[in-house]
Structure formats: C-alpha cells, structure tokens
Amino acid sequence: MGIFKKGKNWYIDYYDQNRRRRREMIGPNKRQAEIVLQKRKGHR
C-alpha cells in the first residue's frame, strides 16, 4: 500500500476487502491522495 506520483498526478495503491490490489489516480494533490488512502484503509 502506498502513494506514488506518476507524471503530474498522485496515485494510491492498496488492497481492498476482497484482497484485490487496487490503484487509483487521485490528482495533482499529494495531501488529497493521503486522505483518500486513509479512507480506503478504514473500509476493511
């Protein structure tokens, strides 16, 4: 799990409740990516 930057956008990488790996583009704001990742982790 984590946050990474590709080009100008930040992405999150995590495993969902079904143990599937998910990657989502969040946008150009790193702080927003951190917030979304925490929300995704909380849904376990």
C-alpha positions in Angstrom: 0.0 0.0 0.0 1.1 3.5 -0.6 1.1 6.7 -2.5 3.2 7.4 -5.6 3.5 10.0 -8.3 3.4 9.4 -12.0 3.7 12.4 -14.2 1.8 15.2 -12.6 -0.7 13.0 -10.7 -0.7 11.2 -7.4 -1.9 7.6 -7.2 -2.8 5.3 -4.3 -2.1 1.6 -4.3 -3.9 -0.7 -1.8 -5.7 -4.0 -1.3 -9.5 -4.0 -0.9 -11.6 -6.2 1.4 -11.6 -9.0 -1.2 -7.8 -8.9 -1.2 -7.7 -7.5 -4.7 -5.0 -4.9 -5.5 -6.4 -1.5 -6.4 -4.7 1.5 -7.9 -6.5 4.8 -8.2 -5.5 8.1 -9.7 -6.3 10.9 -7.3 -4.9 14.0 -8.9 -2.2 16.6 -8.5 -2.6 17.0 -4.7 -0.5 14.7 -2.5 -2.4 15.5 0.6 -5.7 14.6 -1.1 -4.1 11.2 -2.0 -3.1 10.6 1.6 -6.7 11.4 2.8 -8.3 9.1 0.2 -5.9 6.2 1.1 -6.8 6.5 4.8 -10.5 6.3 3.9 -9.9 3.2 1.8 -7.9 1.6 4.6 -10.8 2.3 7.0 -13.3 0.3 4.9 -11.8 -3.0 5.9 
